[in-house]
Amino acid sequence: MFLKLLLAAAVLFIFFVVIFPLTLSLAGAPIVSLQDAFVPATETQANLWRSGDNGATWMPIGIPGEKKKESGRPILDLAFHPRDSAILYAGTRRGLWKSGDEGKSWQRINDEKHFLGKKSDVSRVIITPAKPATIHLAIYEKRRGHVLKSIDDGRTFEELYFTTTEGVRISALEVKRGDSPGIFFATSDGGLFESNDRGASWRAIRRFDNPVVHIYAESDIYELMVMTQHGEIFGLPHHRMRWEAITPARGAMEDTELLAAGMGWTIFSRGAFLTGMPLFERNSRDRNTFYYGSRSAVYQSSDSGRSWHTMDLLLSPYEFPVYALAADPRTDGHLILAAHGNLHKTIDGGKNWGAATFPSGERITKLFMHPLREKVIFAAVH
């Protein structure tokens, strides 16, 4: 009996290891080894996902790494070409990448002369809508923060600013729209700076107690709105007489301080902001509508932060905080947000919500709705 079992095992071994793979090879089918088939999930999961049906189904399209372990590096920012729907730019912890086919393939953009290479943290990518060949970047390289600008679709860059102190990063970047020459950036030591001549010269506006992590320019009420790492929101009116504190509520800010400092998340990683950032997003269809997330609620303002109301999300306390939120730049009232592995969508401004489970087990850190392609959404995970 034992010999029969041993013989049967030998026959099965020869069939599956020798004959079956040889048959597949002769038929032209690819052979996947057991070692390849059982690569740990953390090495195979993509860092970027795409949905073409408003989030109902998703496909991984992550930027490939030079090594398997690099394939999961986080997407820090995603920018869309304002005229060509196929062109995307992605800022990552391993440089700036460009896709000409909506994320199916990627090519790294290098400009070693201006510190833009495969080791650069690219935390912000801004394409000028009126001049799509003009790109501004916030990067961290050689232990310094840099603001770079390209006027030829990223083929070459010029340096507009670099931090004079080692270890100080560019924590936020904003460029005024249209033909305005205004550029704003913040540094990780609390500084806020502006240029009114497209980066030829700079002046300090204010120094905050905590690093500014979001900057938005030109609402109807404020010339600038900023949020610090601890969730404080400030607005600078157009007359620039004084800054106004416009955080939704003290309790909400305290929640956000705990969110940023008390949940074991990394705020900086080699200069780039990762997960754990307090949520503060602008609706691209309405420059006065903003969303603010704390540890226990999401608030909406339609008057640039002068007043706020709590959004009725129908989430349990265990599903907070909301990690990412995006508003559809094409359709009013369409929002999507991510909380604890689930996606929540509304098409009526938040009156009714639908939920769906995201296929990846990783945390969604950013959501992006395509400005030119209806129903196309991108999700960055980490």
C-alpha positions in Angstrom: 0.0 0.0 0.0 2.8 2.4 0.9 4.6 1.6 -2.3 1.4 2.4 -4.3 1.0 5.8 -2.6 4.7 6.6 -3.2 4.3 5.6 -6.9 1.2 7.8 -7.3 2.9 10.8 -5.7 5.9 10.3 -8.0 3.6 10.3 -11.1 1.8 13.4 -9.9 5.1 15.2 -9.3 6.4 14.4 -12.8 3.1 15.5 -14.4 2.8 18.9 -12.7 6.5 19.8 -12.5 7.7 18.5 -15.9 5.0 17.5 -18.4 2.3 20.2 -17.6 4.7 23.2 -17.7 6.3 21.8 -20.9 2.9 21.5 -22.5 2.1 25.1 -21.6 5.5 26.3 -23.0 4.9 24.5 -26.3 1.5 26.1 -26.5 3.0 29.6 -25.9 1.5 30.2 -22.5 3.6 32.0 -19.9 4.9 29.9 -17.0 4.7 31.4 -13.5 6.8 29.8 -10.9 5.5 29.1 -7.4 8.0 31.6 -6.1 6.6 34.3 -8.3 3.0 33.3 -7.6 3.4 33.7 -3.8 5.1 37.0 -3.7 3.9 38.8 -0.5 0.9 41.1 -1.1 2.8 44.1 0.2 5.2 43.8 -2.7 2.5 43.3 -5.4 -0.2 45.8 -4.4 -0.3 48.9 -6.6 0.1 52.4 -5.2 -2.4 53.8 -7.6 -5.9 52.5 -8.7 -8.2 53.6 -11.4 -12.0 53.4 -11.7 -13.9 54.2 -14.9 -17.4 53.8 -13.5 -17.5 56.2 -10.6 -15.9 53.9 -8.1 -18.0 50.7 -8.7 -15.0 48.7 -9.9 -11.3 49.4 -9.7 -8.1 48.3 -11.5 -4.5 48.7 -10.2 -2.3 50.8 -12.4 0.5 51.6 -9.9 3.8 53.1 -11.0 6.3 50.2 -11.3 9.4 50.3 -9.2 13.0 49.5 -10.2 12.8 46.8 -7.6 9.8 44.8 -6.4 9.9 46.4 -3.0 9.7 49.9 -4.5 6.4 49.1 -6.3 4.4 50.3 -3.3 5.9 53.7 -2.9 3.2 56.3 -2.2 1.7 58.7 -4.7 2.0 62.1 -3.1 0.2 64.1 -5.8 -1.5 63.6 -9.1 -1.9 66.3 -11.7 -4.0 66.2 -14.9 -3.2 67.9 -18.2 -6.0 70.5 -18.7 -6.4 69.7 -22.4 -5.2 66.1 -23.1 -7.1 63.6 -20.9 -4.4 60.9 -21.4 -1.6 62.9 -19.8 -1.0 62.5 -16.1 1.9 63.6 -13.8 2.5 61.8 -10.5 4.7 63.1 -7.7 6.2 60.2 -5.6 8.9 59.6 -3.1 11.0 58.4 -6.1 10.7 61.4 -8.4 8.3 62.8 -10.9 6.5 60.4 -13.4 4.5 61.1 -16.5 2.0 59.0 -18.3 0.7 59.5 -21.8 -2.0 56.8 -21.7 -4.0 57.6 -18.5 -1.7 55.6 -16.2 -1.2 52.4 -18.2 2.5 53.1 -18.6 4.8 55.6 -16.9 8.2 57.3 -17.5 10.3 59.1 -14.9 11.2 62.7 -15.6 14.8 63.5 -14.6 16.6 66.8 -14.4 19.6 66.1 -12.3 21.0 69.6 -12.8 18.1 70.9 -10.7 18.0 68.1 -8.1 15.1 66.3 -9.8 15.9 62.6 -9.9 14.9 59.2 -8.8 15.5 60.0 -5.1 13.5 63.2 -5.1 10.4 63.5 -2.9 7.9 65.3 -5.2 5.1 66.3 -2.9 3.2 68.8 -5.1 2.6 69.0 -8.9 0.8 72.0 -10.3 0.0 72.4 -14.0 -1.0 75.9 -15.1 -4.4 75.6 -16.9 -3.9 78.5 -19.2 -0.4 77.3 -20.1 -0.3 73.5 -19.8 3.5 73.4 -20.6 4.1 75.2 -17.3 4.6 73.0 -14.3 5.5 73.9 -10.7 6.9 71.4 -8.3 7.6 71.2 -4.6 10.4 68.7 -3.9 12.8 67.6 -1.2 16.3 66.5 -2.3 19.8 66.8 -0.8 18.2 67.6 2.6 16.7 70.8 1.3 13.3 71.9 0.0 13.1 73.2 -3.6 10.5 75.0 -5.7 11.0 74.1 -9.4 9.4 75.4 -12.6 9.3 74.0 -16.1 7.9 75.8 -19.2 8.5 72.9 -21.6 6.2 70.1 -20.3 8.8 69.0 -17.8 11.8 68.4 -20.1 13.8 70.9 -18.2 13.4 72.8 -14.9 14.6 75.9 -13.3 15.0 76.4 -9.5 12.9 79.2 -8.1 13.8 78.7 -4.5 15.6 76.4 -2.1 15.6 76.3 1.7 18.8 77.6 3.2 18.6 75.4 6.3 19.2 71.7 6.0 16.2 69.5 6.9 13.7 72.3 6.1 11.1 71.2 3.5 8.5 72.8 1.2 5.4 71.8 3.1 2.8 73.4 0.7 2.7 75.1 -2.7 0.1 77.1 -4.5 0.1 79.0 -7.8 -2.5 81.6 -8.7 -4.7 80.8 -11.7 -4.8 82.7 -15.0 -2.1 85.1 -16.0 -1.3 86.1 -12.4 2.4 86.0 -11.4 1.6 85.0 -7.8 3.2 81.9 -6.2 3.0 80.9 -2.6 4.8 78.3 -0.6 5.2 77.2 3.0 8.2 75.6 4.8 8.2 72.9 7.4 9.5 75.4 10.0 6.3 77.4 9.8 7.3 80.0 7.2 4.9 81.3 4.5 6.3 83.1 1.5 5.1 84.7 -1.7 6.3 85.9 -5.1 4.6 88.5 -7.3 7.0 88.1 -10.2 6.7 84.4 -11.0 9.4 83.3 -8.6 12.1 85.9 -9.5 12.0 87.2 -5.9 10.3 86.2 -2.6 9.1 87.8 0.6 8.0 86.4 3.9 4.3 86.8 4.7 4.1 85.2 8.1 5.6 82.6 10.4 3.2 80.2 12.0 3.7 78.1 15.1 3.1 74.9 13.1 4.0 74.0 9.5 1.4 75.0 6.9 0.3 71.9 5.0 -2.4 73.3 2.7 -2.6 76.7 0.8 -5.5 77.9 -1.3 -5.6 81.2 -3.1 -8.3 83.5 -4.3 -11.7 82.8 -2.8 -14.3 85.6 -2.9 -13.5 86.5 0.8 -9.9 85.6 1.3 -6.8 86.1 -0.8 -5.2 83.1 1.0 -6.5 80.3 3.1 -4.1 78.0 4.9 -4.2 75.1 7.3 -1.4 74.0 9.6 -0.3 70.5 10.5 -2.5 70.6 13.7 -5.7 71.5 11.8 -5.8 75.3 12.4 -7.3 77.2 9.5 -6.5 80.9 8.8 -7.8 83.2 6.2 -6.1 86.4 4.9 -8.7 88.9 3.5 -7.9 90.7 0.3 -7.2 93.9 2.1 -4.5 92.0 4.1 -5.1 93.9 7.3 -5.0 90.8 9.6 -5.4 87.0 9.5 -8.6 85.5 10.7 -9.0 82.2 12.5 -11.7 80.2 10.7 -11.4 76.6 12.0 -14.9 75.1 12.2 -14.9 74.7 16.0 -12.4 74.5 18.8 -13.5 70.9 19.5 -13.0 70.0 15.8 -9.5 71.4 15.9 -8.7 69.5 19.0 -9.9 66.4 17.3 -7.7 67.1 14.3 -4.6 67.8 16.5 -5.1 64.3 18.0 -5.6 63.0 14.5 -2.3 64.5 13.3 -0.2 63.7 16.5 -1.8 60.9 18.3 -2.5 58.0 15.9 1.0 56.9 15.1 1.0 58.2 11.6 4.0 59.7 9.8 3.6 63.3 9.0 6.9 63.7 7.2 8.9 61.0 5.4 12.1 62.3 3.8 10.4 65.6 3.4 7.1 64.5 1.9 3.8 64.6 3.7 2.1 61.2 3.9 -0.9 59.8 5.6 -2.3 61.4 8.7 -2.6 64.9 7.2 -5.7 66.7 8.4 -8.3 66.8 5.6 -8.8 70.2 4.0 -10.0 70.1 0.4 -11.4 72.7 -2.0 -14.2 72.0 -4.5 -12.7 72.8 -7.9 -16.1 73.8 -9.3 -16.6 76.4 -6.6 -13.7 78.4 -5.2 -15.7 79.2 -2.0 -16.6 75.6 -1.1 -14.3 73.7 1.3 -14.3 70.4 3.2 -12.6 69.9 6.6 -12.1 66.6 8.4 -11.5 66.0 12.1 -11.3 62.7 14.0 -15.1 62.5 14.4 -16.7 64.6 11.6 -16.4 66.2 8.2 -17.5 69.8 7.8 -18.5 71.8 4.7 -18.4 75.5 4.1 -19.9 77.3 1.1 -18.5 80.8 2.2 -14.8 80.2 2.4 -14.8 79.1 6.0 -16.9 81.9 7.5 -19.5 79.3 8.5 -19.4 75.5 8.6 -22.0 72.7 8.9 -21.4 69.0 9.7 -22.0 66.7 6.8 -24.4 63.8 7.5 -22.2 60.9 6.4 -24.0 58.0 8.2 -20.6 56.6 9.3 -20.1 54.8 12.6 -17.6 56.2 15.1 -15.3 53.4 14.2 -15.1 54.4 10.5 -13.6 57.9 11.2 -11.4 59.6 10.4 -12.0 60.3 6.7 -8.7 59.9 5.0 -9.4 61.4 1.6 -12.1 63.3 -0.2 -12.6 64.5 -3.8 -15.3 66.6 -5.5 -16.2 66.0 -9.1 -14.8 69.0 -11.2 -17.4 68.2 -13.9 -20.7 67.7 -11.9 -22.2 69.6 -9.0 -23.0 67.6 -5.8 -20.8 64.6 -6.7 -18.4 63.7 -3.9 -16.4 60.6 -3.0 -14.6 60.0 0.3 -12.6 57.2 1.8 -12.8 55.9 5.4 -11.3 52.7 6.8 -11.2 50.7 3.6 -14.7 51.8 2.4 -15.7 54.3 -0.2 -18.7 56.6 0.2 -20.3 58.4 -2.7 -23.0 61.0 -3.1 -24.5 62.7 -6.2 -26.7 65.2 -4.4 -24.2 67.1 -2.3 -24.4 64.8 0.7 -28.1 64.3 1.2 -27.8 60.6 0.3 -24.8 58.3 0.4 -23.9 55.0 -1.0 -21.0 52.8 0.2 -18.6 50.3 -1.5 -15.6 48.3 -0.3 -12.3 49.2 -1.9 -10.6 46.1 -3.3 -7.1 46.9 -1.9 -6.5 46.2 1.8 -4.3 49.4 2.0 -5.4 52.8 3.2 -6.5 55.3 0.6 -4.5 58.5 1.2 -5.7 60.6 -1.7 -8.6 60.6 -4.2 -8.6 62.4 -7.6 -11.5 62.9 -10.0 -10.5 63.3 -13.6 -11.4 66.8 -14.8 -11.9 65.8 -18.4 -13.1 62.2 -18.2 -16.5 61.5 -16.8 -16.7 58.8 -14.1 -12.9 58.4 -14.0 -11.5 58.4 -10.4 -8.0 57.6 -9.2 -7.1 56.4 -5.7 -3.6 56.6 -4.2 -2.9 54.0 -1.4 -0.2 53.5 1.1 
